[in-house]
Amino acid sequence: MPKVLVVDDQPELLEMMTVGLELAGYQVCTAADGPAALLAAAQSGPDLVILDFNMPGLSGACLCASLQQIAGQAPILLISGMATAEEIHASLQAGAQEYLRKPFELVQLLDRVDVLINQL
């Protein structure tokens, strides 16, 4: 069962993604800020990271680069509703593979997760 680390500071969205991913057959661990995400990645060894761009603790680009070092080849799916084009570009340059704009439907998230997991 693939492991997915979901990082978001919005509790309702974090819960929605967690439940949806678990129902789709993924093992899920979560974090609500940058430092917790780095710790969770080191402990769980995720196969995929879903990362909110705007969170307390670390910027999306910094967190992408740090997660790449910790999680190795795990793809990063960046999610945000407020990131600028420059911020998205910087995060993609720092290691994120995909971007999904908030708000999104759960089926859109699951489609992107499936594609990224199947590329491993």
C-alpha positions as CSV (number, residue, x, y, z in Angstrom):
1,M,0.0,0.0,0.0
2,P,1.6,3.3,-1.1
3,K,2.3,5.9,1.7
4,V,1.2,9.5,1.2
5,L,2.3,12.4,3.3
6,V,-0.4,15.1,3.3
7,V,0.8,18.6,4.5
8,D,-1.8,21.3,5.0
9,D,-2.6,23.8,7.8
10,Q,-6.4,23.8,7.1
11,P,-7.8,21.0,9.3
12,E,-11.0,20.5,7.2
13,L,-9.1,20.1,4.0
14,L,-6.5,17.9,5.7
15,E,-9.3,15.6,6.9
16,M,-11.0,15.5,3.5
17,M,-7.8,14.5,1.7
18,T,-6.9,12.0,4.4
19,V,-10.3,10.2,4.3
20,G,-10.4,10.3,0.5
21,L,-6.9,8.9,0.1
22,E,-7.5,6.1,2.7
23,L,-10.7,5.1,1.0
24,A,-8.8,4.9,-2.3
25,G,-6.3,2.5,-0.7
26,Y,-3.5,4.7,0.4
27,Q,-1.7,4.8,3.8
28,V,-1.7,8.4,4.9
29,C,0.3,10.4,7.4
30,T,-0.3,14.1,8.0
31,A,1.4,17.3,9.1
32,A,0.0,20.8,9.7
33,D,3.2,22.8,9.2
34,G,6.7,22.7,7.6
35,P,8.7,21.4,10.6
36,A,6.2,18.7,11.3
37,A,6.2,17.8,7.5
38,L,10.0,17.3,7.6
39,L,9.8,15.1,10.7
40,A,6.9,13.0,9.2
41,A,8.8,12.6,6.0
42,A,11.9,11.3,7.8
43,Q,9.8,8.9,9.9
44,S,7.4,7.6,7.4
45,G,9.4,7.4,4.1
46,P,6.4,8.5,1.9
47,D,6.0,7.4,-1.7
48,L,4.3,10.7,-2.4
49,V,3.9,14.1,-0.7
50,I,0.9,16.4,-1.1
51,L,2.1,19.8,0.0
52,D,0.2,23.0,0.6
53,F,2.3,26.0,-0.6
54,N,1.2,28.6,2.0
55,M,1.8,27.2,5.5
56,P,3.4,28.4,8.7
57,G,7.0,27.5,9.4
58,L,8.6,27.2,5.9
59,S,7.8,28.5,2.4
60,G,6.6,26.1,-0.3
61,A,9.9,26.3,-2.2
62,C,12.1,25.8,0.9
63,L,9.9,22.9,2.0
64,C,10.1,21.3,-1.5
65,A,13.8,21.4,-1.5
66,S,14.1,20.0,2.0
67,L,11.5,17.2,1.4
68,Q,13.5,16.2,-1.8
69,Q,16.5,15.6,0.4
70,I,14.6,13.7,3.1
71,A,12.0,11.8,0.9
72,G,14.3,11.0,-2.0
73,Q,12.5,10.1,-5.1
74,A,9.0,10.7,-3.7
75,P,7.1,13.0,-6.0
76,I,5.6,16.2,-4.6
77,L,2.1,17.4,-5.6
78,L,1.9,21.1,-4.7
79,I,-1.5,22.5,-3.8
80,S,-2.4,26.1,-3.3
81,G,-5.1,28.7,-4.0
82,M,-2.9,31.8,-3.5
83,A,0.5,31.1,-4.9
84,T,1.7,33.4,-7.6
85,A,3.0,32.1,-10.9
86,E,6.6,32.9,-9.7
87,E,6.1,31.0,-6.5
88,I,4.7,28.0,-8.3
89,H,7.6,28.1,-10.7
90,A,10.1,28.3,-7.9
91,S,8.5,25.3,-6.2
92,L,8.5,23.3,-9.4
93,Q,12.2,24.2,-9.8
94,A,12.8,23.1,-6.2
95,G,11.4,19.7,-6.8
96,A,7.6,19.7,-7.0
97,Q,6.3,17.5,-9.9
98,E,2.7,18.7,-10.2
99,Y,0.5,21.6,-9.2
100,L,-3.2,21.6,-8.3
101,R,-5.1,24.8,-7.7
102,K,-7.4,25.1,-4.7
103,P,-10.3,24.6,-4.5
104,F,-10.3,21.2,-6.1
105,E,-12.6,18.2,-6.2
106,L,-11.4,15.0,-4.4
107,V,-11.5,13.1,-7.7
108,Q,-9.0,15.6,-9.2
109,L,-6.7,15.0,-6.4
110,L,-7.0,11.3,-6.6
111,D,-6.4,11.4,-10.3
112,R,-3.1,13.3,-9.9
113,V,-2.0,11.0,-7.0
114,D,-2.7,7.9,-9.1
115,V,-0.6,9.3,-12.0
116,L,2.3,10.3,-9.8
117,I,2.3,7.0,-7.9
118,N,2.1,4.9,-11.1
119,Q,5.2,6.8,-12.5
120,L,7.3,5.3,-9.6
